[in-house]
Amino acid sequence: MTAVGSLICFAIFISGCFGVYLRLRQIQNVARNRDAVPQDFIREVTLSDHQRAADYTIERTRFGIAELAFDTLTSILWLTAWLSPLYFFIANYIDSGITRSVMVVISFGVISHFLEIPFSLFNSFWIEEKFGFNRLTVKTFLLDEVKTSLITCVIAIPALYAMFALLKAFPDTWWIFSFAIFMTLTVAMTVIYPTLIAPLFNKFTPMGEGATKERMESLLLKCGFESKGLFIMDASKRSAHGNAYFSGFGKAKRIVFFDTLLEKHTLDEIESILAHELGHFKYGHVFQIIFQSALIAFIGFFVIYYALSSGIISIWFNLQNDPGVVLIALLLAKEPISLILTPVLSWRSRKAEFEADDFARKIVGQEAMISALTRLTRDNLASLTPDPLFAAFYFSHPPVPLRVAQLRVEAS
């Protein structure tokens, strides 16, 4: 390994340490404010609920530190000790060519996934169970793992074969074609996910006739929004957390409510949550996310092309200049860049959430939106006192106290 390779490994280590530092800040700030409910929420959130949310946040953040430390260590080990032996092991059985490169990537993915399973088990069956959220059984967990693995293979293996075949056929322009295929798959997945993939994991029932459906359809009509229907998802078979979301693309959009959300929220609150989601479409946030993803993917494919054509990855890390090996090495080495991009992308996401909140305020009023945000926070045990720096890096949604304050400012 050259000095540059060592420097990159050191940068991965430093980015992991900084992530640990941010999480320690989060723990300290939440613990420091554990025994006092913020003044703006003192009527809606009891001290016991606030303390329970603090305990939940602290435990999850401590778990996050362990997971981050493990991920940082394994990333460095893959680059320095594991990746070459994996390549040579596969090379003993598969001749040089596209299939070997594909198998290197698939083997890396399988091993990495198995290394992460203990963390998933601990999160679901210890932390979520401890705080009353987990409703997942071991059987469902295992079935989810099998289904996810099969779907990943069905999509990833043909995509990898296509990319490596293009690389071989068009050495100078393959990355442009691969980018085009990647974006086509991304858009296609947005369309087919609601009707073909999501039903493999959950049951989606059309919302029955009644006051809720009438109010939601009236809101859709008022906002000029077309969809393929309102659906209720049986999220309660896995978790007690509540949520709602849109899926699909164009006229194939679906509106999905978790059954857990409908059970706990008032009609006004449900309407405000839907109005918020409609705001994302009204302001074009979905297309902005697609454009953002396209820009990052375009740069990423060019970096892969440059790394392969120049051979710098194989030189820096003393690795084989195999497409599969280079792809894995770049995925592992991107962590320091990701750390820099994370607060920028999080800021953009939070900005979009503020805009969607403002849209909901204009449609249904700020009180319903504030009530919904407060109840979601309380029921999901989200902390009302996150560390500002931690939130700046990792929160895709603004902290609820800031959202409530902004709604009140805009209303006045």
PLY file of the C-alpha trace (Angstrom):
ply
format ascii 1.0
element vertex 412
property float x
property float y
property float z
element edge 411
property int vertex1
property int vertex2
end_header
0.00 0.00 0.00
1.29 3.44 -0.93
1.29 6.56 1.22
-1.89 7.74 -0.52
-3.66 4.49 0.33
-2.55 4.81 3.96
-3.77 8.40 4.00
-7.20 7.35 2.71
-7.45 4.65 5.39
-6.49 7.25 7.98
-9.20 9.58 6.59
-11.76 6.76 6.95
-10.64 6.33 10.57
-10.87 10.08 11.27
-14.34 10.31 9.68
-15.45 7.43 11.92
-14.00 9.18 14.98
-15.81 12.39 14.05
-19.04 10.44 13.73
-18.49 9.02 17.22
-17.81 12.56 18.50
-21.11 13.80 17.04
-23.00 10.93 18.65
-21.36 11.59 22.03
-22.50 15.21 21.74
-26.02 13.97 21.06
-25.97 11.73 24.13
-24.64 14.51 26.36
-27.16 17.09 25.16
-30.16 14.78 25.48
-29.04 13.58 28.93
-28.46 17.16 30.09
-32.04 18.11 29.18
-33.65 14.86 30.32
-35.34 16.21 33.43
-37.10 19.23 31.95
-39.69 19.34 29.17
-39.10 22.29 26.79
-41.43 25.14 27.70
-43.28 25.10 24.35
-44.32 21.45 24.87
-45.01 21.37 28.59
-48.78 21.03 28.06
-48.61 18.24 25.46
-45.66 16.14 26.69
-45.43 14.80 30.23
-42.10 14.62 32.05
-42.23 10.82 32.05
-42.78 10.75 28.26
-39.93 13.22 27.78
-37.58 11.14 29.95
-38.56 7.93 28.17
-37.82 9.60 24.81
-34.44 10.71 26.16
-33.62 7.18 27.32
-34.65 5.76 23.94
-32.56 8.32 22.04
-29.52 7.74 24.24
-29.71 3.96 23.90
-30.12 4.14 20.13
-27.24 6.59 19.84
-24.95 4.40 21.93
-25.88 1.51 19.67
-25.07 3.77 16.70
-21.58 4.35 18.10
-20.92 0.62 18.28
-22.25 0.10 14.75
-20.21 3.00 13.35
-17.04 1.75 15.03
-17.60 -1.71 13.57
-18.29 -0.33 10.07
-15.19 1.87 10.19
-13.00 -1.05 11.28
-14.37 -3.42 8.64
-13.96 -0.80 5.88
-10.27 -0.46 6.70
-9.86 -4.24 7.01
-11.49 -4.80 3.61
-9.08 -2.36 1.97
-5.96 -3.58 3.74
-6.44 -7.28 4.44
-9.66 -8.89 3.16
-10.34 -7.75 -0.39
-7.30 -9.30 -2.13
-7.75 -12.74 -0.49
-11.42 -12.69 -1.49
-10.47 -11.93 -5.10
-7.86 -14.71 -5.25
-10.22 -17.20 -3.63
-12.81 -16.53 -6.34
-10.10 -16.52 -9.02
-9.30 -20.11 -8.08
-12.75 -21.18 -9.25
-13.79 -18.67 -11.93
-11.75 -17.71 -14.99
-10.88 -14.08 -15.62
-13.79 -12.14 -17.11
-17.11 -10.54 -16.36
-18.44 -13.39 -14.21
-15.43 -13.21 -11.90
-15.92 -9.46 -11.41
-19.62 -9.93 -10.69
-18.95 -12.70 -8.19
-16.39 -10.56 -6.35
-18.99 -7.83 -5.83
-21.77 -10.27 -4.89
-19.52 -12.13 -2.44
-18.49 -8.85 -0.82
-22.15 -7.86 -0.51
-23.16 -11.20 1.01
-20.34 -11.17 3.58
-21.00 -7.53 4.51
-24.71 -8.25 4.92
-24.08 -11.22 7.22
-21.75 -9.09 9.33
-24.57 -6.56 9.78
-27.27 -9.08 10.78
-26.32 -9.14 14.50
-26.81 -5.37 14.64
-30.23 -5.65 13.01
-31.22 -8.37 15.47
-30.05 -6.35 18.47
-31.82 -3.23 17.28
-35.15 -4.98 16.71
-35.22 -7.54 19.49
-33.48 -5.58 22.23
-33.77 -1.79 21.82
-37.11 -1.63 19.98
-38.48 -4.43 22.16
-37.35 -2.71 25.35
-39.24 0.48 24.49
-42.38 -1.26 23.25
-41.98 -0.70 19.51
-40.98 -4.11 18.21
-43.71 -6.41 16.90
-41.41 -8.34 14.61
-41.15 -12.10 15.09
-38.05 -14.13 14.33
-39.95 -15.82 11.50
-40.88 -12.49 9.89
-37.33 -11.22 10.34
-35.89 -14.26 8.56
-38.49 -14.08 5.78
-37.69 -10.40 5.27
-34.00 -11.25 5.01
-34.64 -13.94 2.39
-36.98 -11.75 0.34
-34.63 -8.76 0.46
-31.65 -10.90 -0.58
-33.53 -12.46 -3.50
-34.81 -9.10 -4.76
-31.33 -7.60 -4.46
-29.83 -10.46 -6.46
-32.52 -10.24 -9.15
-31.75 -6.56 -9.64
-28.02 -6.36 -8.86
-26.64 -9.34 -10.79
-28.07 -8.36 -14.22
-27.11 -4.72 -13.57
-23.51 -5.69 -12.76
-23.27 -7.96 -15.81
-24.58 -5.14 -17.98
-22.14 -2.60 -16.54
-19.09 -4.83 -16.84
-20.11 -5.94 -20.36
-20.38 -2.28 -21.41
-16.97 -1.63 -19.87
-15.47 -4.39 -21.99
-17.25 -3.34 -25.20
-16.87 0.44 -24.83
-13.79 1.15 -22.70
-14.01 4.94 -23.05
-17.75 5.58 -22.87
-19.17 2.68 -20.85
-19.69 4.85 -17.78
-22.11 7.13 -19.64
-24.21 4.16 -20.79
-24.07 2.68 -17.28
-25.23 5.95 -15.80
-28.18 5.99 -18.21
-29.11 2.41 -17.26
-28.79 3.24 -13.55
-31.12 6.22 -13.80
-33.60 4.22 -15.88
-33.63 1.52 -13.20
-34.02 4.16 -10.48
-37.11 5.66 -12.12
-38.48 2.21 -12.99
-38.12 1.09 -9.37
-40.07 4.14 -8.25
-42.91 3.02 -10.51
-42.92 -0.72 -9.83
-42.05 -0.69 -6.12
-45.57 0.14 -4.84
-47.34 -2.60 -6.79
-44.73 -5.35 -7.19
-42.18 -5.16 -4.37
-43.82 -3.49 -1.35
-46.72 -6.04 -1.29
-44.13 -8.81 -0.78
-43.47 -7.39 2.68
-46.73 -5.77 3.74
-50.45 -5.92 3.08
-51.96 -2.80 1.48
-55.69 -2.40 1.95
-57.69 0.31 0.16
-59.01 2.80 2.70
-62.64 2.04 3.48
-65.51 4.45 3.07
-65.97 6.89 5.92
-65.06 10.28 7.31
-61.29 9.76 6.96
-61.45 8.83 3.30
-63.88 11.64 2.53
-61.63 14.21 4.18
-58.51 12.91 2.43
-60.16 12.82 -1.00
-61.50 16.32 -0.47
-57.97 17.51 0.31
-56.58 15.79 -2.79
-59.24 17.42 -4.95
-58.53 20.80 -3.39
-54.82 20.46 -4.18
-55.38 19.05 -7.69
-53.52 15.85 -6.87
-54.09 12.63 -8.84
-53.32 9.25 -7.31
-54.13 5.56 -7.65
-55.82 5.54 -4.28
-55.51 5.72 -0.52
-54.06 2.61 1.14
-53.53 1.39 4.69
-50.36 -0.63 5.35
-50.21 -3.23 8.12
-47.06 -1.68 9.61
-48.17 -2.86 13.05
-46.97 -6.39 12.31
-43.39 -5.11 12.51
-43.38 -1.94 14.59
-45.52 0.43 16.65
-43.97 3.46 14.95
-46.41 5.54 12.88
-45.86 7.19 9.52
-47.38 8.00 6.12
-45.79 8.33 2.70
-46.27 8.62 -1.04
-44.97 6.00 -3.42
-45.00 5.66 -7.16
-44.51 8.16 -9.94
-46.74 10.29 -12.16
-50.36 9.14 -12.17
-49.32 5.86 -10.51
-48.73 7.61 -7.17
-50.14 5.92 -4.09
-50.83 7.45 -0.70
-50.00 5.04 2.11
-50.89 5.41 5.79
-49.46 3.16 8.48
-52.29 1.55 10.42
-50.45 2.60 13.58
-50.72 6.25 12.54
-54.46 6.07 11.85
-55.05 4.46 15.25
-53.38 7.26 17.21
-54.09 10.50 15.35
-57.15 12.68 15.05
-58.75 13.36 11.69
-57.37 16.93 11.63
-53.86 15.62 12.32
-54.09 12.96 9.60
-55.26 15.63 7.15
-52.30 17.87 8.07
-49.84 14.98 7.58
-51.27 14.34 4.13
-51.15 18.07 3.35
-47.46 18.07 4.30
-46.75 15.20 1.92
-48.69 16.97 -0.83
-46.42 19.95 -0.26
-43.42 17.89 -1.35
-45.06 17.30 -4.71
-46.33 20.86 -5.08
-42.82 22.23 -4.58
-41.22 19.61 -6.85
-39.12 18.00 -4.13
-39.42 14.55 -5.70
-37.88 15.74 -8.95
-35.21 17.64 -7.03
-34.23 14.43 -5.25
-34.07 12.57 -8.57
-31.87 15.33 -10.03
-29.65 15.27 -6.95
-29.30 11.49 -7.18
-28.54 11.75 -10.90
-25.79 14.32 -10.30
-24.14 12.19 -7.60
-24.45 9.04 -9.74
-22.98 10.79 -12.80
-19.93 11.89 -10.81
-19.69 8.44 -9.22
-19.64 6.59 -12.55
-17.01 8.97 -13.89
-14.84 8.32 -10.81
-15.14 4.56 -11.37
-14.17 5.05 -15.03
-11.14 7.17 -14.11
-10.03 4.76 -11.36
-10.17 1.79 -13.74
-8.53 3.50 -16.71
-5.71 5.00 -14.63
-5.25 2.04 -12.28
-4.78 4.36 -9.30
-6.87 2.27 -6.89
-4.87 -0.88 -7.60
-1.67 1.11 -7.10
-2.72 2.96 -3.93
-4.05 -0.14 -2.15
-1.97 -2.84 -3.87
-5.15 -4.41 -5.26
-6.02 -6.07 -8.55
-7.31 -3.71 -11.27
-10.42 -5.85 -11.61
-13.66 -3.87 -12.13
-15.34 -5.61 -9.20
-12.42 -4.97 -6.86
-12.13 -1.31 -7.88
-15.87 -0.77 -7.44
-15.75 -2.19 -3.90
-12.62 -0.19 -3.00
-14.26 3.04 -4.13
-17.41 2.28 -2.15
-15.28 1.76 0.96
-13.03 4.79 0.36
-15.91 7.23 -0.13
-16.64 7.60 3.58
-14.62 10.81 4.10
-16.36 12.39 1.10
-19.73 11.22 2.43
-18.98 12.94 5.73
-18.47 16.22 3.89
-21.59 15.83 1.76
-23.88 14.63 4.58
-24.56 18.03 6.22
-25.13 19.64 2.80
-27.65 17.00 1.74
-29.28 17.03 5.17
-29.63 20.83 5.02
-31.32 20.58 1.61
-33.69 17.93 2.93
-34.58 20.02 6.00
-35.25 23.02 3.78
-37.72 20.93 1.79
-39.44 19.83 5.00
-39.89 23.45 6.09
-41.44 24.23 2.70
-43.83 21.26 2.98
-44.78 22.36 6.50
-45.58 25.83 5.21
-47.75 24.36 2.44
-49.66 22.29 5.01
-50.11 25.39 7.19
-51.66 27.29 4.29
-54.02 24.41 3.48
-55.17 23.15 6.90
-53.79 25.70 9.40
-50.83 25.61 11.75
-52.61 24.21 14.81
-53.42 20.87 13.17
-49.86 20.59 11.87
-48.36 21.46 15.25
-50.62 18.94 16.96
-49.64 16.21 14.47
-45.91 16.93 14.84
-46.18 16.90 18.63
-48.07 13.61 18.69
-45.68 11.98 16.20
-42.76 13.08 18.33
-44.32 11.82 21.54
-45.54 8.51 20.15
-42.26 7.74 18.35
-40.14 8.81 21.35
-38.22 11.38 19.32
-36.10 13.73 21.41
-37.19 17.35 21.73
-33.64 18.36 22.66
-31.20 17.01 20.04
-27.69 18.37 19.79
-27.64 21.10 17.10
-24.41 19.91 15.47
-25.56 16.28 15.41
-28.87 17.40 13.90
-27.08 19.52 11.29
-25.23 16.44 10.05
-27.77 13.65 10.33
-31.31 15.01 10.56
-33.16 14.87 7.24
-36.10 16.53 9.04
-35.69 19.64 11.20
-36.01 19.04 14.95
-39.68 19.36 15.89
-39.18 22.39 18.18
-37.76 24.29 15.19
-40.62 23.17 12.93
-43.23 24.25 15.47
-41.51 27.61 16.02
-41.31 28.18 12.25
-45.00 27.36 11.79
-45.92 29.91 14.46
-43.67 32.57 12.92
-45.15 32.01 9.45
-48.68 32.10 10.84
-48.03 35.46 12.50
0 1
1 2
2 3
3 4
4 5
5 6
6 7
7 8
8 9
9 10
10 11
11 12
12 13
13 14
14 15
15 16
16 17
17 18
18 19
19 20
20 21
21 22
22 23
23 24
24 25
25 26
26 27
27 28
28 29
29 30
30 31
31 32
32 33
33 34
34 35
35 36
36 37
37 38
38 39
39 40
40 41
41 42
42 43
43 44
44 45
45 46
46 47
47 48
48 49
49 50
50 51
51 52
52 53
53 54
54 55
55 56
56 57
57 58
58 59
59 60
60 61
61 62
62 63
63 64
64 65
65 66
66 67
67 68
68 69
69 70
70 71
71 72
72 73
73 74
74 75
75 76
76 77
77 78
78 79
79 80
80 81
81 82
82 83
83 84
84 85
85 86
86 87
87 88
88 89
89 90
90 91
91 92
92 93
93 94
94 95
95 96
96 97
97 98
98 99
99 100
100 101
101 102
102 103
103 104
104 105
105 106
106 107
107 108
108 109
109 110
110 111
111 112
112 113
113 114
114 115
115 116
116 117
117 118
118 119
119 120
120 121
121 122
122 123
123 124
124 125
125 126
126 127
127 128
128 129
129 130
130 131
131 132
132 133
133 134
134 135
135 136
136 137
137 138
138 139
139 140
140 141
141 142
142 143
143 144
144 145
145 146
146 147
147 148
148 149
149 150
150 151
151 152
152 153
153 154
154 155
155 156
156 157
157 158
158 159
159 160
160 161
161 162
162 163
163 164
164 165
165 166
166 167
167 168
168 169
169 170
170 171
171 172
172 173
173 174
174 175
175 176
176 177
177 178
178 179
179 180
180 181
181 182
182 183
183 184
184 185
185 186
186 187
187 188
188 189
189 190
190 191
191 192
192 193
193 194
194 195
195 196
196 197
197 198
198 199
199 200
200 201
201 202
202 203
203 204
204 205
205 206
206 207
207 208
208 209
209 210
210 211
211 212
212 213
213 214
214 215
215 216
216 217
217 218
218 219
219 220
220 221
221 222
222 223
223 224
224 225
225 226
226 227
227 228
228 229
229 230
230 231
231 232
232 233
233 234
234 235
235 236
236 237
237 238
238 239
239 240
240 241
241 242
242 243
243 244
244 245
245 246
246 247
247 248
248 249
249 250
250 251
251 252
252 253
253 254
254 255
255 256
256 257
257 258
258 259
259 260
260 261
261 262
262 263
263 264
264 265
265 266
266 267
267 268
268 269
269 270
270 271
271 272
272 273
273 274
274 275
275 276
276 277
277 278
278 279
279 280
280 281
281 282
282 283
283 284
284 285
285 286
286 287
287 288
288 289
289 290
290 291
291 292
292 293
293 294
294 295
295 296
296 297
297 298
298 299
299 300
300 301
301 302
302 303
303 304
304 305
305 306
306 307
307 308
308 309
309 310
310 311
311 312
312 313
313 314
314 315
315 316
316 317
317 318
318 319
319 320
320 321
321 322
322 323
323 324
324 325
325 326
326 327
327 328
328 329
329 330
330 331
331 332
332 333
333 334
334 335
335 336
336 337
337 338
338 339
339 340
340 341
341 342
342 343
343 344
344 345
345 346
346 347
347 348
348 349
349 350
350 351
351 352
352 353
353 354
354 355
355 356
356 357
357 358
358 359
359 360
360 361
361 362
362 363
363 364
364 365
365 366
366 367
367 368
368 369
369 370
370 371
371 372
372 373
373 374
374 375
375 376
376 377
377 378
378 379
379 380
380 381
381 382
382 383
383 384
384 385
385 386
386 387
387 388
388 389
389 390
390 391
391 392
392 393
393 394
394 395
395 396
396 397
397 398
398 399
399 400
400 401
401 402
402 403
403 404
404 405
405 406
406 407
407 408
408 409
409 410
410 411
